[in-house]
Amino acid sequence: MGTVFSFDVRGGDPEAVHSALREAVAGLHRVDAVFSTYRDESQISRLARGELSVEECDPMVAEVLELGAEAERASDHWFSMRYEGRLDPTGIVKGWAVERAARRMAEAGASGVSVNGGGDVQLLGVPGPQRPWRIGVSDPLRPGGLAAVVSAAGAAELAVATSGTAERGAHIVDPRTGRSAVTDLVAVTVVTPSLTWADCWATAAFAMGSREGLSWLESLPDVEALLITAGDEVRCTQGLASRLG
């Protein structure tokens, strides 16, 4: 998927955990092979060209497309699975794949799991007694600095996802124009239990801009967010403070 993945796994039977880790890594490679839009032979590329039906694809494809359609409806289509007129579920695949890998580790008996895919993180359980997971959010305007630190204290599962221009430039598309989203934002970080949705909501809110994006994020259940504008203005949902520390 063109990025680095890392696992931090605590507790559980070592043999079972190592076996699950191998399965999770193999699963990530499989996801990349199936969903890569850069590979002409991938199932998603063949599906986009009409060479395969959804029923002929790996069952993962139907699952992701159903989730993506739900994200489109929930965001009034500010989140989109189309790019330059063709099918492209890239915006949901990475978060879904990371969450899937993390849950595989937890199913194997790990008591604490952190899986990071290109800066987007799924957290399950705890790293140790009385120790919550803590995730630093990069400051998009000050390379090497932190804009905030998110704590998973009291949460059995939590995800942190950021969309913005600091790392990859203007790669987020405004689905209404088909061109790069031009907004007052440089980054949106979303905190919610599921990385699948955190990734989607961060992308959609970025495309909306700070005012509409913040209002929409406030309307979503179990979602907190931090928005940073190009003018170095920080805006956040009302409950975000309870997740900082």
N, C-alpha and C positions, 0 to 999 in steps of 0.2 A: 504493500500500500504506500510505498514511497516514504516511510517514516520508521522510527525506532520504537520498539515495544519493550517494556521492562516489567518484570514480575517481582513482587515482594510478598512472600508467602510465609505465614507463621503457624506453628502447631501442626497437629495431625500426625498420622503414621507416615514416617519418611518414605517408605516404599510406595504407599498409595498416593502420596502427594507427588512424588517424582513421576509416577506413571501418568497421573492426571496432567502434570506439567507438559510431558511429551505430547499428550493428546491435544492439549490446548494450543501448543505451538504448531502442531501439524494442522489443527483446525484453522489457525490464522493463515497459514500458507494456502490451505484449500479455499478459504474465503477470497484471498487475493487472486487465485487462479480463476475462480468462478466470476468475480465481479469486476475485475480490472477492465477499465475502458481503454487502456493503452495496449491491450492484447487483442488482436483481431480474432483470435481463436477462442477467447473466453466466452462463456455462456451468455453473459450479459451483452457482449458485443454482437453475438450471433442473434440473440433475441431482438436487439434493437434493429438489426437488418432484416428481421422477419424470417430468418433461417431456422429458428426454433420457436416452439410455443412454450408458454410458462409451464405447462404440464410435462414437457420433455426435459425441462431443466432440473437441476438439483432442487430438492424441496426447500432449500435455503432461499432460493430466488422468490418463490411465492410468499414466504414469510416476510422477507424484507420489503417486497412490493406492497404487501398489505399494510405493514407498519408505515411505510412511506406515504401511502394514500391517506392514512389516518393523520399523519403529521401535516399533510397538505390541507386537509379539512380543518384541523384545529387552528392552523395559522392563517386561515383565509387565503391559502395558496402563496403566502410569502415564503414558505418553504416549498421547494419544487424538486421533483425527480427528473426534470428535463433540462438539457443544456444544448443550446444551438439547435433546438428542434428535435432532439433525439433523446431516448431514454438514458438516464444517467443517475442512478441512485447513490452516487458517491457520498452525498451529504449525510446519509444515514448509516452507511455500511460500516465505517470505522467505529463509531460509538457502539453500534450493535455488536460488532465483532469483539471489541474489548470487554463489554459487559458479559457476553457469552463465555469468553475465556475465563473471566473472574468467577463466574458462577460454576464453571466446571471444577475449579480449584476448591471452592467451598463445598461442593457436593462430595469431594474426595475426603472431606474431614478437616480441612484447614480452618483454624479458628480466626485467622486474620488474613485478608487478601487485599493487595493493592496492585492493579494492573494499569499501566500507563501506556497509552498509545499516542505518540506525538504530542504529549502535553495534556491530553484529555484522560481523566483518571476515574476508574471505578473502584470504590472501596467497599469491602464487606467485613463484618466482624471488627475485631480490635487487634492491634499489634502486640498487646500485652496487658496485664492487669492494671487497671486505672490509667491506661495510656490510650488516648484516642489517636486516630490517624490525623495528620495535619498536612495540608497541601498549600504550597506557595503559589500565588497567582502573579505571573510576570507583569511588570509595568511596561506597557507598550511604548511609552515615551521616554523611558530611562533604561536602556539595555543593561541587564545585570541586576536591576533592582526589582523589588516586589511591590505590587500595588496592594496586596492583602494576603492574609494567611487564613485559610478556611479550616475549621476544626470539625471533625465528625463526632465529637463528644455527644453521647446519648443516642446516636443513630446506628442502627444495625447495618444500614447500607446507605451510601451517599456517593454521588458522582459530581465531578467538576469538569466543565467543558468550556473552552474559550474559542470564539470566532473573532477574527480581526485581520488587520493588514500588516501587522508588525513582522510576522515571520514569512508570509507567502505573498505579500503585496495584495493588489486588488483582485482577489480570486473569487469573491462572493458575488453572485449574479443577482440582479434585480429581476425577478421572474416576470414583472410587468413590461419590461423593456427588452429583456434578453441581453442586456449589457451589464458591465460591472456596476455594482451598487454604489451610488454616490450619496453618502450620508455624512452627518457630522460626527460619526463614531470612528474610533480606531480599534476598539475592542469591546466585546460583550462576554462576560463570564456568567454561566448559569450553574446553580447548585440545586440538585434535586436527586431523589434516590436512584434513578435509572440513567445511565450514560447514553442509552439509545435516544431518550428524549432530551437530555441536556444538550447533546450535540445539535439536534434539530432545532431546538428553541433558540440556542445562541445564534445559529445561522439566520433564522427567520428574523429575530429581533434586530440583528445587525442591518439587514436589508431594509427594515422599517425606519431606522433612525432612532435617535435617543428618546424623543417625546412619545411617539407611537409605540416604540419597542418597549419602553418602561411600562407604559399603561397596560399593554397586552400581557407582559410578563407578570404584572401584579394580579391579573385576573386568573392566572393558572394556579391550580392547587399544588401545594408542596413544592413550590418553585421560589427560589430567591436568586437575585442577580446583581451584578456590578457592571455598570456601563461607563466607559471612559471616552470622552470626546476628544477631537483633535485640538480643542482649546484647553485641554487638561482639566476639564470639568468632570467630576465624579458624581454619578447618579446611581442610586441603588434602591432596591425594593425595601419595603418597610421592615421586613423581618430579617434582613441580611445580618444585622448586628449580632443576632443570636448565634450565627454560624462563624463568626470571626474570633480568632484567638490562637 
